[in-house]
Amino acid sequence: MAELLFRHQKDSSVLIKYSDLVFKTAEFMADFADYDGLEDRYILQGAIPAQETLRASETINSPFELAYSHYVLSVAQQWRLPLGLQ
């Protein structure tokens, strides 16, 4: 919602007001990524798949969760740049 508000207003005050929420959300989402040394990749574990046909206990890297995680982390990074953060 914060991203949609920023897109609508295009005002840096929105970035300042909601940046902590956006960054904490990205940090939370990033915590689901675990490094798999055997396959040399990151996997999402612990996220319950939105798709009812996938078993939560057996599923890693479900499509919706991968796409949503990518979106959240991308938005958070985009918010960091105008605030002068790396």
Secondary structure in CASP SS format (residue, H / E / C, confidence):
PFRMAT SS
TARGET T0000
AUTHOR 0000-0000-0000
METHOD secondary structure of the structure
MODEL  1
M C 1.00
A H 1.00
E H 1.00
L H 1.00
L H 1.00
F H 1.00
R H 1.00
H H 1.00
Q H 1.00
K C 1.00
D C 1.00
S H 1.00
S H 1.00
V H 1.00
L H 1.00
I H 1.00
K H 1.00
Y H 1.00
S H 1.00
D H 1.00
L H 1.00
V H 1.00
F H 1.00
K H 1.00
T H 1.00
A H 1.00
E H 1.00
F H 1.00
M H 1.00
A H 1.00
D C 1.00
F C 1.00
A E 1.00
D E 1.00
Y E 1.00
D E 1.00
G C 1.00
L C 1.00
E C 1.00
D C 1.00
R E 1.00
Y E 1.00
I E 1.00
L E 1.00
Q C 1.00
G C 1.00
A C 1.00
I C 1.00
P C 1.00
A C 1.00
Q C 1.00
E C 1.00
T C 1.00
L C 1.00
R C 1.00
A C 1.00
S C 1.00
E C 1.00
T C 1.00
I C 1.00
N C 1.00
S C 1.00
P H 1.00
F H 1.00
E H 1.00
L H 1.00
A H 1.00
Y H 1.00
S H 1.00
H H 1.00
Y H 1.00
V H 1.00
L H 1.00
S H 1.00
V H 1.00
A H 1.00
Q H 1.00
Q H 1.00
W H 1.00
R H 1.00
L C 1.00
P C 1.00
L C 1.00
G C 1.00
L C 1.00
Q C 1.00
END
